[in-house]
Amino acid sequence: MVKRYKESMVNAYTHYVKNYGLVWIKPVYKRSQRLPSVPSTEQVNKIIAHAGRKYALVFSILPDTGLRPIELDRPTLKNIDLELASFIRRLLRADMQEF
């Protein structure tokens, strides 16, 4: 999880206060929930047009398949089902089960 600036500052000052034996009341703040930014089809097409050959292929496959970039990192023939014309998703971490 990526920490926000406010949270990092509060944590840093909390450690500072603790190390120097000072007292302070930790502020209460509301973390804003932002929706992810999804590029439009036009923006994706511009990215593909300006990308190199390898990345143009990757950027054109991702929206159509719904794969995460890490899942398309090193595809092999085992990942492609030619009969169904689909991509078999596999998790790359060894400690997780394939699905």
C-alpha positions as CSV (number, residue, x, y, z in Angstrom):
1,M,0.0,0.0,0.0
2,V,1.3,3.4,-0.9
3,K,1.3,5.8,2.0
4,R,0.0,9.3,1.4
5,Y,2.0,12.4,2.3
6,K,0.0,13.3,5.4
7,E,0.2,9.8,6.8
8,S,4.0,9.7,6.3
9,M,4.5,13.0,7.9
10,V,2.4,12.1,11.0
11,N,4.3,8.8,11.3
12,A,7.6,10.5,11.0
13,Y,6.7,13.1,13.6
14,T,5.3,10.4,15.9
15,H,8.7,8.7,15.8
16,Y,10.5,12.0,16.4
17,V,8.3,12.8,19.5
18,K,8.8,9.3,20.9
19,N,12.6,9.4,20.5
20,Y,12.9,12.8,22.3
21,G,10.3,12.0,25.0
22,L,7.9,14.6,23.9
23,V,4.1,14.5,24.1
24,W,1.7,15.3,21.3
25,I,-1.8,14.3,20.3
26,K,-1.8,12.6,16.9
27,P,-4.1,14.5,14.5
28,V,-7.2,12.8,13.2
29,Y,-7.7,13.2,9.4
30,K,-9.9,11.6,6.9
31,R,-8.2,9.7,4.1
32,S,-9.9,10.6,0.8
33,Q,-10.9,7.7,-1.4
34,R,-10.0,8.5,-5.0
35,L,-11.3,6.5,-7.9
36,P,-8.6,5.1,-10.3
37,S,-8.0,7.0,-13.4
38,V,-9.0,5.0,-16.5
39,P,-7.7,6.3,-19.8
40,S,-10.2,6.7,-22.7
41,T,-10.0,4.6,-25.8
42,E,-8.5,7.7,-27.6
43,Q,-5.8,8.1,-25.0
44,V,-4.9,4.4,-25.2
45,N,-4.7,4.6,-29.0
46,K,-2.3,7.6,-28.7
47,I,-0.1,5.6,-26.2
48,I,0.0,2.7,-28.6
49,A,0.8,4.9,-31.5
50,H,3.8,6.5,-29.7
51,A,5.1,3.3,-28.1
52,G,7.8,1.0,-29.5
53,R,7.0,-2.3,-31.2
54,K,7.2,-4.4,-28.0
55,Y,5.2,-2.0,-25.8
56,A,2.6,-1.3,-28.5
57,L,1.8,-5.0,-28.6
58,V,1.5,-5.1,-24.8
59,F,-0.6,-2.0,-24.6
60,S,-3.0,-3.3,-27.2
61,I,-3.4,-6.7,-25.5
62,L,-4.0,-5.4,-22.0
63,P,-7.4,-3.6,-22.5
64,D,-8.8,-6.4,-24.6
65,T,-7.9,-9.2,-22.2
66,G,-8.2,-7.5,-18.8
67,L,-4.8,-8.8,-17.8
68,R,-2.6,-6.9,-15.3
69,P,0.8,-5.8,-16.7
70,I,2.6,-8.3,-14.4
71,E,0.5,-11.2,-15.9
72,L,1.7,-10.3,-19.4
73,D,5.4,-9.9,-18.3
74,R,6.7,-13.2,-19.7
75,P,4.0,-15.1,-21.6
76,T,4.8,-18.5,-22.9
77,L,2.9,-20.9,-25.2
78,K,1.5,-22.6,-22.1
79,N,-0.4,-19.4,-21.3
80,I,-2.3,-19.4,-24.7
81,D,-5.2,-21.7,-25.4
82,L,-5.3,-21.8,-29.2
83,E,-8.6,-23.8,-29.3
84,L,-10.5,-21.2,-27.3
85,A,-8.3,-18.3,-28.5
86,S,-7.8,-17.1,-25.0
87,F,-5.0,-16.3,-22.6
88,I,-4.7,-18.5,-19.5
89,R,-4.0,-16.3,-16.5
90,R,-1.4,-17.5,-14.1
91,L,0.0,-15.8,-11.0
92,L,3.7,-15.4,-11.1
93,R,4.5,-15.6,-7.3
94,A,5.5,-19.0,-6.2
95,D,3.6,-18.8,-2.9
96,M,0.2,-18.3,-4.5
97,Q,-2.0,-20.8,-6.3
98,E,-2.6,-20.6,-10.0
99,F,-6.0,-19.9,-11.2
